[in-house]
Amino acid sequence: MMLLAATSTWAEDYKVASPDGTIVLNVSNGKTLTYEVKKNNLTMVAPSPMGFEFVGEKPMKGEFDCIEKAEPKSGVEEWTPVVKAKHAHVRIPYTSLTLKLKEKKGDARRMDVEFRVMDEGVAFRYTLYGGKRFDYRRIMKELTGFAVPSQSSAWMSDYRRPYSSSQESEFYKTPVTEQTDTLVKGLPYLIEVDKSNYMAILEADMNEWPGFYIGRGKQLEKDGTVMLGARLAPFGADDEKEIKVLFADRKTSSWRVVLIGDNPGRFIESEVVRSLNPDCAIADAKEWVKPGISAWDTWWSIEDAVTLPDAKRFVDMAAAQGWPYMLVDWKWYGKFNSAAAYPMQCADYMNVPELIEYAKAKNVGIWVWIHSADISQQDNWREAFPLYEKWGVKGVKIDFMDHENQYATTWYRKIIREAAKHHLMVDFHGAYKPDGVDRTYPNMMTREGVLGEEYSKFSTRITPEHNITLCFTRMLAGQMDYTPGGFINVTKEKFLADYEAAPKVGWTKLIRPAEIMNTRCQELAKFVIYESPYTVFCEHPDRCMGQPGMDFLSEVKMSWDETRFIDGYPGEHIEMAKKAEDGRWFVAGMNNSTKRKVSLDLSFLGNGNHKATIWMDAKNADKQPTKLVRKNITINPAKPFAVDMNIGGGFVVIVE
């Protein structure tokens, strides 16, 4: 399982195997530093380069001495999450290898590379050092490559402005040979080598290190592979000319992660990204970091600012449903993103302290929205966070960062840490994808970085196919604040007709009231399948209270002791099961635009008959998507569990 190969006169070769022996990492330290990954002797990543290019220095990419003896070591990453997004306990065994490298010639610069090989894949990160000749070192390019089989396809996201965006995009399946050097794609990057072999490229622990994207390497197809290359987010907008990383002394990169498996759905269960982050840094987190569903003010239904009487109605809905939170969105402090913005004082139509007292009597906590520019200017967070704590605010939704360069990732960590000091949970919008920091700072409850439900207000992009594909792509990175809950469920034909007839408001057409292009049951399934310990419900009380499905939303939890992928494929369908603290299993499925009957293996429930309640598409849900059937059933896990899903449909089951 662990082998250090003999050293030749021109290269040092290392072989490191996963604990179960199925995944093998080969590292070669010669003229160039390269790595290779195999699964059951099948090459998943062919020999690929490592290293960096700098301003005013030669590239660091090979001809190193290993200054300490490098031997594979066994280890286990074991921890108990404060917020159980997927599992009550995590245990990931691994084999590690650390190369402490020093150049043989020139400035004898240092670079360490730490590798971990797990049963679920591989991860590695770099540590770079300052030197006598350098006050500051400036990285222009990361040389890390991923040479994948040329017959592979990948689900790629196109952020249009990749380095300065809110990362809200579809993921389209595309041959990797069509990945160009000029167009970069965001992470996660899901690769299908064949129907039995998959990879997902991600990153973890982005601590003061820019996010990376996927571009095409300069090497074209060679020996049956396509070289994909890492592209670091620059300080500015120009990938070629802008500096990516600036450091003086010692700097450690984020982890480069390649999940490997026989089914992309297994990646949904993975805790690798979180486990590559440090353990919890908040001593009293369990006392005040609490998951749950939140009502959301009139932003979804009306563009006007919410008034105090309006907000109280949403608090009443949260209380009636047994939800712990209500979110007050933008405009509560009047002007935002301007020199006049002052997020420490309420506008005349909103009184947050009064709302908090009203909500407190109903066991509902209040979150407030802030523009990132307003909390940053003159370090307003120094005044705002203590004030919010004094008021009794439970969390802050911070919006419009739209970047993941080194400055941005440093700012994110600072805001999360400072919020924690004042017992504030955090929801980032206009954000980059998660990196597992919620293990270290569990007050980081959720974040956007997703093409979510809000786009149903002003576009035709939120389709059933997109909803399902997100589970296998964006959600692999972690928390996903999609904001489900639209209860005006319509057919695709009606949605497109209403969109076409909608008046243009500003830069786009705006559907009022907002409609959803899937069935009510698919909407309910999102609350089980989508990962978000703080889940924001988007509908107005007038359109949902007393409606079919709201009874399920008073039962569903946002904290899970166990997560299981059952079946599915990107863009087609997905079925999952999650176990709540009270022992009940919540099983859910989502379907694309083709009617489907699924037969599910629920043997994990254990022997014997189980009482259950199912909410499923009505037979006429293809014509009337709000229609559903609720009934009590008995499940015998010894037999396959069959469910019919309608067009854009789904189901949810609570198993006692």
N, C-alpha and C positions, 0 to 999 in steps of 0.2 A: 504493500500500500504506500509505502514511503521509500523512495530510492534516490540516492545521490549518485549520479553517474560519474564514471571516471573522467578526469580532466585531460583533454587533448592539449597539444602544443599551441593550438590556435583558438580554442573556445572552451568555455565551461558550460556543460549542459546539465540541467537539473530536471528531474521528473517528480511531480507531486500528484498523488492520487486522492480522490475524495474518500471519505471514510468507508463508503460502500463499494469503492473500487470502480464505479461506472464512468466517472469523469476523470480525465488525466490532463494535467497541465505540463507542457514542456517549455522550459525557458532556456534560451541559448545566449550566453554572454560572449560575443566574439567581436568581429569588426563592427557589427551592429548588434544591439540588444533586441531580441525578438521573443515572442511567446506564441504558443500554439495550444489549442484545446481540442481534445477528442472525447467523444462519448461512445462507449462500447466499441472502440477502435474506429469509429467513423469520425473523420475530421470535420469539426464544426467551425473552428476558426483556424485557418492555415497560418503558417508562420507570419507574424505581423509585427511591424516596427513599434518602438517605444522611444520616448525622449522628448526634447524640446528645442525650439529655436529662440534666440534672444536678440535683443538690440545690442550691438557693439560686442558681441561674443560669437564664438564658433558654436554650432549646434552641439548639443549633448545627446548622442545617439548610439555610442558604442566605444570600443577599445577601453574598457574599464578593467581595473583590478578589483577583485572582491576582497576587501580589507579585513573581513572577519569570516570565520568558517560559517558557511551557510548550510543548514540542515533542516529538512522538513520536521515540523513539530505538530503533534495532535493537540487540539483544543476544543472547547465547547463554549458557545455564547448562549448563556442561559439567564433569563430574566422574566420578571412578572410586570406586565404593563399596568400603569396607573389607569389608563383609559383602554378598555379592551375593544379595540377596533375590529380584531379578527379572532384572537385567542386569549384565554385566561392566563396561559403560561407559554413561554417560548423557549425552545431548546434546539440549537443548531450546532451540531458537531462539524468540525472542519479540520483540514490540514493546512498549516501555514508555512510559508517560506519567506524570509526577509534577506534581500541582497543589499549589503552595504558597499556601495561602489565608489571608486575613485579613479579619475582619468589617469591613464598611464603617461600621458604627455601634456605639455603646455601648462595650464594653470592648475592642474590636478584638482579640478572641481569635484565636489561630492554630490552624490545622489543615492538615496535609498529607495528601494521598491519593495513593498510588502504585498504578498499574494495570499489569498485564501481560496482553498478549493473545498467546496461543499457538495453534498449530494444533489443540491439544486442548481449548482453552477459555480462560477468563479468570480472573484473580485480582486482588484489590485489598486494601489494608490502610490503616489510618489511623494518623497520628501526631498526638498531642495534646500541648499544652504547658501549663505552669503560668503564673501571672500574678501581678501585684503584689497583686491583691485576694484571692488564694487561697493559703492555706497548704497545704491539700489540696483537690483537686478530687474530686468523688464522682459517678460515673456511675450514673444510675438506669435508663437504657434506651438501647439501640442502635436507631437508626431505620432501619437497612438493611432494604430490602425486596427481594422477588423476585416480580415480577409475571409469572406464567407463564400460558400459554394455558389457558382454563377447561376445555377438553376433556381436559386431561392427567390421567393417573393417576400415583400415586407409591407406592413401596414404603415404608411408614411403620413405624417402631418405636415401641412404647408402653412406656416404662419405669415406668409407674404412679407412681412417685415420681421424676419426671424429673431433678430437680436433686440428688438424693441417692440414687444407685443404683449398682449394679455394671454397668449397661448390658447386661443379659442379657435379650434379647428376640427374638421373631420379627419379621420384616418382612412386613407384609401389603399387598397391592396394593389401593389405595383411590383413588377419584376425589378430586382435590385440592379439589373443591367441598365435600367432607365434612371437610376440615381445619378445626378450630374454633379460636377464639381462646383458649378455656379449656384445651384439651388441647394440649400441646406434644410434638413428636416429635424424636427424636434424629437425629444424623448417623451415617453418610452417608444422604442423602435422594435416592433414585433416582427420576427423573421420566421417564415415557414420554409425550411429546407426541403421537407417532403411531409406527407401526412402523418409521419411518425416521429418527426424531429423538428423541434422549434427552439428558438432563442429569443430573448428579450434583452435589449441593451438599455441600461438605466444608470443612474448615479446616486450616490448616498453621501450624507454628511458634507454638504456644501458650506463649510465653515470658512467664510472669507475667501472663497474660491469661485470663479465664474462658472455658470452652467455650460455644458457642452452640447453640441448638436452633431448631426451626422451629415457629412458631405462625401463626395467621391474622392478617393485618393488619386494621386497623379498616375499611379500604375493602373492601366486598364486591365481587361481580363487577361489573366495569366494562370496557366496550369489549372483551368477550371474554376478559378475564383475571381471575385470582384473585391477590390480593396475599398472599404469604407474608411473614412477618416474622421477623427474628432475635430470639431471646430469650436473653439472657446468664444464665449460672448465677449466682444470688445468693449472698452470704455465708451467709445463712440459708435458710429453706425457702419464704419468701413472695416470689413473683416481683414483685408489685406494690410492696411496701413496703420491700424490702431493697436495700441498695447492691450494685452489681455490680462496680465497679472503683474503687479508691482510689489516687490518685497525687499526687505533690508537684510534680515538675518536668516530665519528658518521659516519655511512655508510648506505645509502639507496639503496636497490636492484632495479633492473629493474622491471617493471610491468610484472606479469604473466597474460596472457590474454586468455580467452576462449570465442571465438565467437560462438554464438548459433543461428541456424535458420532452416528453412524448406527446404532450397535449397542452395547448396554450392556456386552457382553463386552470391547470395546476398552478400557474404563476399567480393567479388571483389569491390563492391560499397562502402564498409565500410571505414570510416575515424577514427575508434577507435584508431588504433596504433599511428597515428600522434597526435591525440587529447590528448593522455596521455603524451605527451612531453610538455615542457614549450613553451610559446609564442615566437615569433620572437625576436632574440637578436641583429639583425643587423638593425640599424636605417635607413640606406640609401639603403637597399637591392633592392627596386623596381627600383632604378635608374640603376643598373648594372647587376642584376641577371635576365637573359632572356632565356627562353626555345627556342628550335629549333632543326632542323636536322643538322647534321655535315657530311661533306665528310670525308673520312678516307684514308690515304695514301696507298702505295702499299703493306702493310703488308698482306692484304687478298690475293693478287694476286701473289706476289713475296716475297721471304724471304729476298732479299737484302735490304739494307738501302735505304731510299728514298733520292733522290738528290733534289737540289733546283729546277731545271727545272721540275722534276716529280711533286713536291709539287705544283708548280704553275698550273699545269694541273688540279689538284684536286680543287684548289681554283677556277679555271675557271668553273668547273662543279658546284660547290656550288653556284657561282654567277648566272649561267644560270638557275639553278633550284629555285633561290630565297631563298636558305638556308643561315642561318647566320654564319655558322662555318665550319672550316676544322681542322682536327686533325692530327698532326705530331706524329707518333708513335716512337717506340724504335729505338735506334742507332743514333738519331740526334746529340747526344753529344759523339758519339763514344762508347768506352767501358762502360759497365754498370755492376752493382753489383760486383764491385771490388774496391780495394784500389786506383786504378788509375782513377776511375770514377769521373767526375767533371761536374755536370749538370748545370754549369753556363757558359759553353763555347761550342760553336758549333763545330762539326767535320768539316774538310775541304770541305766536299761535301754538307754541309747544312749551310745556313745563316738565322737563324730564324728572326732576326730584319729586314732583307731585305724582307723576305717572308711576314712579318706582314705589311710592307709598301705597298707591292704589293697587298695584300689582302684587306687592308683598302680602297684602291681606288675603290674596287669592292664591298664594304659593307660586307665583310666577315671577321670574327674574327678568330684568331688562338688559338688552344689548343695545349699543348705539353705533352708528356709522360715522366714519371720519374719512375725509380725503387725505391721502398720504402726504400731499404737499402742505396741508394745514397742520398736521401733527408734527411735521418736520421743521417748518419754518420757525426760526428762533428757538429751536428745540422745545416746541410747545408741549411735547409729551411730558416734560419735567413738571409742568403745571397741571396738564390735563389728567394724567393718570392718577395722581393723588386725589384730585378733585372727584374723579369718577368713583374712586374707591370710597370716598367720603359720602357721595350720593347713594352708593349701594349698587352701582352698575356691575353686572356680572361679566360682560365681555365687550370687546370692540371689534367691529368689522372695518378693516382699513382697506382702502380701494385705490386703484389707478397707479400702481407702481410700474407695471409694464416693462420690466427689464430684469435680467439676471446676470449682469456683469459683476465684477468683484465688489464694486461699491454697493450694489443692490443687495447682494447676499450678506455682506457685512451689516448693512442697515437692518435687514430682516431679523438677524440674530439679536441685534441690539434691542429692537422693539419688542421681540418676544421675551427677552430677559427682563426688560424694564416693566413690561406689563405684568410679568409674574410677581415682581416685587410688590405690586399693588393688587394682587389677587384678581387679575383680569385675564379671562380667556381671550383667544384671538381667532379671528376669521379673516384671512387675506383674500381680497378680490383683486382683479387686474393683476394676477400673480403668476409666478412661474410654478411648475409642477412641484409636488412634495419631494423631500429628500430623506424622510425618516426622522427629522428633528423632533417629532412629537414623542419619541422615546425619551429624549433628553429633557425636553420642555413640553410636558403633556398638556399645558395650557394652549398649545398650538393645535386647536381643535379641528379645523378644516381649512381648506382653501379652494379657490376657484381654479383658474388655469384650465378651464374646460368649456367647451361649447355646450352650454347648458340650457335649461328650460326657458330662461329669459328671452332667448332668441326666437321663441315661438311668437313673441309679441310683434316682431318686425322682420321676420324672414321665413323662408320655407325650408330651412336647413335641419330642423329637429324632426327627423324621420324615425320610424321604428328601427330601421337598419342602423342608423347612427347610434341610437340609444343602446343597442346591443353591442356594437363594435367598441364603444367606450369601455365596457367591462374588461375586454381583452387587451386594451391599449392604454389609454390614459390612467385607468384605475390601478394598473400595476404599480404605479409610483406611490399610491396611497390615497389619502383622503381626497374626496371629490365633492365640492359644494355645487352640485347640479341644480339645487332648489326645485325639487319635484313638488307635485301637488295640484297641477292644473285640473280643474274638474269640468271644464267645458270641453269634453272629448268629442271630436267630430271625425268624419271620414276624411281621407286624403283629398277626395274630390271637393268636398265642401270647404276644407281648409284652403285649398288653392283658389277656389272661386271667391271666397271671402277676402283672401289676401289681394287678389286682383282688383276687387271692388273697393278696397280700403283707401281712404284718402291719404295723400302723402303729407306726412308731418315732418318738417325739417328735412333730414337727409334720407328718410326712408318712409315706406308705408308702415302704418301702425294699426294692427288689428285690435279693435276695442269692441267688446271685451276680449281678452286674450284667449285663444283656442289652442287645443292640443291635438296633434295628429296621431293619437293612439287611443286604445280603449281605456276605460276606467280601471280595469284590472291590471293592465300594464303599468298604469300610474301607481297603483298600490304596490306592485312588485318592486318598483324602484326604491322604495323605503327599506326593503330587505336586501336587495342585491347591491345597490350602490353603497360604497363605504364612506361614511361621514358621521362621526360621533356627535357632531352638532349639525343637525339636518334642518334646513329652513323650508317650511311649508309655504307655498307661494300664493294660495288662493284667498279670496275675500270671503268673509263669513256669510254674506248674502248668497253666495254661489255654492257653498259646500255644506253648511250646517244642516243636519238632518238628511243629507244625501247618502245614497248607497256607497259604502266604503269607508265612511267616517268612523264607523264602529271598529273597523280593523285598525285605523290609525290611532285609536285610543288604546290599542293593545300592543302595537309593535314597539320594539325596543331599539336603542341605538348603541347598545353595549353587548358584546357577544363573547361567550366562552369558547365557542368553536365555530369554524367556518369550513364548509365543504362545497367544492365544485362538483356538480353531478353530471352535467352534460351540456354540450353546446358548441358553437363555432361562430367566429366573428361575423357579424352582419346577418346571421341566420336565426339563432335562438340561443338562450342560456337558461339553465336551471341550477339553482343553488339552494343550500340549506344552512341555517345559522341557529346555534343553540343559545338561548338566553340564560341569564343567571338563575331564573326560577325553574330551569330544566325543560321548558317547552322548546320545541323545535319550530322554526319558521321556515317553510319551504316556499320558494317563489320561482316563477318562470316568466320570460319575456320572449315575444315572437316577432318576426319581421312581417312583411306584407303578404305572406302566403300562409293560408290556413295550415295548421300542423297538429298532429296528434303525437304526443311524446309518451314514452314508456320508461319510467324512472326506477332505478334501483335504490330503494330506501332501507336496505338491510342494516345500515348503521343505526337505525332506530332501536334495534334489539328485537328479541323474540316476542311473540304474542300480538294480540290485537291492540291497536291504539285508537282512542277516540280523537277525532280531529274535526276542525271546521274549515271549509274551503270557500273561497270567493273566486268564481270563475266566470269567463265570458259567457253571456247569454248567447243562444243560437243566432239571434238577430243582431249581435253586436257588430257585424260587418256593416249593417245599415244604421244602427243606433249604438254607437260605441260607449255610451254611458250605461248601457244595460249590463247587469251582472246577475249571477245566481249565487246566493249564499245557502249552504246546507251543511248539516252535520253528517259526517261519514265515519266509517271505520277503516283503518289502514292495517293491513297485514303485511309486514315487511318481507315475508317469505315469497310474496307475489309482486310482480312489477306493478307500479302505480301509474295508471294511464290517465292523461289529461288532454282535453282538446283546447287548443288556443286558436282564437279567431285572427283575422287580419289585424296586424298591429296589436295583438292581444297579449294576454298573460293570465296569471293566477297567483293566489297566495293561499297558503295552508298554515293553520296553527295546530300543531300536534301536541296533545296533552301528555 
